[in-house]
């Protein structure tokens, strides 16, 4: 159904039946076209825009979640590196302590 169809339909049928003047016929035709064609098309466009906005928001949320996950992974890796470094330092301290304990008898024997 197009605007032309509505105009033809109104002109052929309603003018004769309702005895409309040319002005009121044009006004009625335009109003009917607005209600049946223009408004639904505008609503459809608005719905499409809303869907696009929702999709964009979902994409942004997914990107934010991915960034947060990456940050969490980086933090976990940093913590693991710090723990590994601390363990290595502890091992080194332990070795140094045992060395000093092992050298203690030698020092006692010298005196």
C-alpha positions, 0 to 999 in steps of 0.5 A: 500500500502506498500513498498513491493508493490511499489517495486514489482510494479516498478520492474515489470512495469517500468523497462521493460517500461523505460528500467531502470538499476538496480541502477536507478530502486532502486533509483526511487523506493526509491524516490517513497517510500519516497514521497508516504509513508515515508514523509506522515507518518512523516508529520502525526507524526509532526501533532500529535506532534503539536496537543499534544503540543497544548493540553498541552498548553491549559491545562496549560492555563486552570490551570493558569486561575483556579489559577487566579480565586482561587487567586481572590476568596482568595483576595475577601474573605480577603477583606470581612474579613477585611470589617467585622473586620472594621465594628466590630471595628466601632460598638465597638467604637460606643458602647464605645462612647454611654457609655461615653455619657450615663455616662456624666449626672452621672458625671455632677450630681456628681459635 
